[in-house]
Amino acid sequence: MAEGKELDQPVEADEGAVAQEEARAELPPAASAAPAVTTITISAIGDNTLGGPVGSERAKGSFQHLHSSSGADFARPFSAVLKVLEADDLTIGNLEGPLTDQGCRTDHTFAFRGEPAFAEMLKRGSVEVVSLANNHAEDCGSKGVADTRTALKAHGVGHFGLGVADVRTVRGIEVVNLGFTGGNLAVKREVVEAIKAHRKPDNLVIVSFHWGIEGTTSFSSSQQTLGRAAIDAGADLVLGHHPHVLQGIENYKGKRIVYSLGNFVFGGHGQPSDLDTMIFRARFSFSKGALSATGYEIVPAHMSGDKKQNDFRPVLVSGSEAEAIRAKVVQASPLGEAAAIF
């Protein structure tokens, strides 16, 4: 409004301006803007044990001992891969072992446990949500599970598995994470029902399985049956862990089954024979309420920068080391699909 002009002061019409307005009125309506497209990038990592076997906490070379001797730096474990994990919209991992001060089982050779404060490592590492559906989550009983959930919540990290789904909004899109323990086909009905209960036309459903045979690079027929059943029921991506080594990736009906992501920040073993691991990345686009996968890739890594003694700090690799990891995954994948899995 011009300075000093009163609201009720008459204004003389400009004949030229009126003519222009009339001309505009006769023009056809402008084409509507292109529909908005939302893209989500998901990163997935394998087994993370933020601690180690109960009773080994003070041993030289243990996760806890190295943490203390490194100045109790909570950012350290994921620091060498942070640039990848913080560049996505959601990082998913498997938390293998409770975070608790509770006493643990003594009837098993390996019972894992970490301090509740170690949940801060996930937050500092840009790991937003973890699966508790694994064979070590209950090593310290129901109290250990409750303590773990409390610690994760206190540090802003979500969790799923053991009957809990993580449902969150990412860039305006609902993302659902479901987790299941074991590759026994008896769990198939539960898996299918859970997926169908959460499946919507405009959301993203990701299913994690703790399955397979430890130390085996080949996936089993039961893993394949469950993975395919999950996708048939409506899952958009299937992630696997437990074998502690990498397994193949299957392109099933245009969607991916990642059979094993291997170890990542893994305090359960001080001198693992196989250091190969990866960050699996998936990109999804949403337009007009419809979902489509727009790309997949693996980011090769080693679970330790020290090749002789696990330093519990995964590092990215390049060159021949990276190509060897990619080749390993392709070789373990179903025949004829090497060009289509990424």
N, C-alpha and C positions, 0 to 999 in steps of 0.2 A: 504494500500500500504506500502511495506517495506521501511524504511527510507533510503534515498539516491539512490533508484532505479529510473532510468529514464523511462519515458513513452515509449520511442521507443526502449528500450533495449530488445533484443530477450530473450525469456524465454524458456528453454528446457522443453518439455512436460514430465510429469511423466506417464510412461506406466501403472502403477497400477491404477492411478487416472482415466485415460482414460477408462480402463476396467470397473471400477465401474460406470462411467457415462453411458457407453453403456448398462450395466446391468439394470440400473435404467430406461433407455429409453424403455426397453422391458416389464417393469412392467405395470399392468393395472392402469388407473388413480385412484387416491384416491377418496373415497366417498365424495360427497359434504357435507359441514357443515350443521348442522340442521338449519332450518329457524329461524330467530330471532323472539322472542316473546316479545311484549311490553304489560305491564300490567299497567292499570290506576285505581287508587282508588279514588272514589268520596264520599264525605260526604255531607249530606243534613240536614239542621236545619230549624225549623219552623219560626214563626212570631217574628221579631225583631223590637221593637219600641225604637229607641234611642232618647228618649225624653218623652213626655207625653201629656196629655190633655192641650190644650192652656189655659193659665191662672193659671195653677197649678205649674208653674216653681219654685216659691219660697216657696211653701208649704213644710213643714217638711215631709219627707218620699217620696217626688217626685224623679224622676230620676235625674233631674238637681240638686236638693238640695243635694242628696246623692253623686253625682259626685263632687260637690264643697267641701263638707265636708270631702270627702275622699282624698283630695289633688289633685283633678283634674287629677287623674290617668287614662289615656286613655286605658291602658292595662287591667284595673281591670275587666270590664264586662265579658270578655272571658277567663280570666286567669286560672280559675279552670278546663277548658276543653281544654286548648290550646294544651296539649300534644296529644290529639286525632286529633284536626283539623290541626295541623301543620305536622302531620305524613301522610296526604293524598296528592293527587296531585291537588285536586280542592275541595273547600268547597262552597256550594250553600246555600243561605238563602233568606228569604223574608224580605224586608225592608218595614215595615208598618208605613209609616208616613214620610213626607218630612223633609229635612235638610235645613232650610231656616230661614231668619229673616223677611220674608214676612208676612203680616197679613193674617189671615186664616178665613175660613167660620164660620159663627155664627148661621147657621140654623140647626146645628146638635149638639146633646148633647156632643159627643166626636169628637173633631178635634185634631189630633195629630201633634206635631211639635218638632223638635230637632235642635240643633245648627249645622251649616255646618261643624264646626270643629269635630263634633262627628263621621264623616266618618273615622277619624283616629282610632276609636275603632275597626272598621271592619278590617282595615289593621293590627292592633296589634293582632287581634284575628285570623289571618290567614283565613279570609273569603274573598275569591277572587272575588266572583260575587254574585249579589243580584237581586231579582225580584222586579220590581216596579209595577207589575200588581196586584193591590189590591185596596180595596175600600177606603183607606186612602192616597194613593199616591198624590191625587189631592186636599187634604184638604186645601192647601194654593194656589190653582189655578195653572195656567200654569207657572207662575213665580216661584212658589214653586218647581214644577217639574224640571224646568231648573236649579234652584239653587242646587237641589239635584244632578242632573247629573254632574254639575260642581264640586261640593264638592267630589263626588265619584271619578271622573277622577283625581282630584288634589292629591288624596291619593292612586291612583293606584288600585281602586276597580272597577270592571266591573258591568254593569247592563243590564237588558233585560226587556221586557214587554212594554206596551204602544206603540206598533208598532215597537219596536227595538229588534233585535236578538243579542245575544252575541256569536260571533264566534271567537274561539281562538285555538291555537295549544298547546296541552299538551303532553309532551313526544313524540313529533313528530306526534301526532294524532289530527285531527280536532275535536273539541268538540263544539256542538251548543246548546245553551240554549234559549228556547222560553217560553214566559209567557202569560197567559190569565186570565182575571178577570171574575168571576162569573161562576156558574154551569148551566146557561141557555143553553138549547140545540141549541138556535139560533146561538151560537158561533161555533158550530161543523164544519161548512163549512170552516170558517176562519182557524180553527185549522188544519184541514186536508190539506188545501192548503199550509199553512205555512210549515208544516212538509215535504210535498212532494217537496217543493221548495228547502229545505235544505238537504234532505236525499241523501246520497251517499253510495256506497257499502262499503267504508272504513272509514266512520266517525261515531261519536257517537252523537245522538240527544236526548236531555233531555227536557221534557215539564213540566212546572209548572202551576198548576191551583190554583186560589184563589176561593174556592168554598165551598159548604156545608152549614150546619146550625150551628150557633154558639152554643157551649155548648152540642152538640149532638155527642155521640161516634159512632153512626151508620151512615154509608155513605148512600147517597140517590141513587135512580135508575138513576137519571140524571148524578150524578158523575160517576157512573159505565159506563154509556153509553158513556160519553165523554172520560173517561180514556181508555176504550177499543178501541174507534175510533182512539185515538191518536196512540196506539200501532199498530192497523191495518194499519194506514197510514205510519208507519215506525219509530215511536219513540222507543227508547231502554229502557227508564225509565220514569215513570210519578210520579211527586211529588205534594202533595196537602197541602194546609194550609187555614186558616180562621176560622175553628170551635173553635180554642183556646184550644182544648183538643185532645188527641190522638184518631185516628181511626184505622181501620184495614189495612192490606196489602193483595193485591190480586196477586196471581200468574196467569197471563193470557198469555197463549201461551209461557210460559217460561220466560216472562218478568214481572216486578213488577209495580204495581200501589200502591203507598203509599198514602192513602186517606187523612190523616191529620197528620202532624208532630208536632202539638201542638204549644205552646208558647216556646220561648227561652229567649233571653234578651228582656223582654217585659215590657217597661215602661208605658204601657197603663193601668195597674191595680196594685195598691199597695198591695192588699190583696186578691189574687186569691184563690179560694177554692180548685183548683186542680193544684198541682205543678208538676205533672208527665209530662215528656217530653223525648225526645230521640234524638240521632244522628243516622241517617240511613246511612249505608255505603254499597256501591256497588263496586264490582271489575270486570273490564272488561279486556279481553286479546285480542290482535290483532296479527294475524299471517297470512302471505301471503295475506294481504288485507282483511281478514275476521275477524269479531267481534264475540266474545262469552263471555257471562257472566260467571264468575268463582266463584262468592260467594256474599252473602248478609248477613248483620248482623245489629242488633240494639244495640246501646250503651245506656243503660238506664241512665237517669239523672233527676234531679229536677231543675226547672227553678229558684230556689232561695235556697241559703244555710240556710236562716232564714225561718222557717216554719210559722211564725206568720206575718211577714212583708216582703214583697218582697224586696230583696236586689239587684235585677237586676244583679245577677251573678250566672249563672247556675253551678251546681256541679254534678259530676259523683256519682252514687250510686252503692252499691254492696249488696251482700247477699239477704236477704228476700225482701228488697226494690226493687232491680233490678229484681228479679223473679216476683214480683207483677206487674211491668210495662210490662215485656214480656208477662205475662199471660193476661194482659188487652188487649194488641195488638192482641194476638192470638184469644181471645174471640170475638173481634170485627171484625175478618177476616172471609171470606166466609167459611162455614162449610167444613170439610174434607181437608183443605189446611194448617192446622197448621204446619205440618212437612215440607211443601214445600216452605213456604214464606221466610225463612231465608237461 
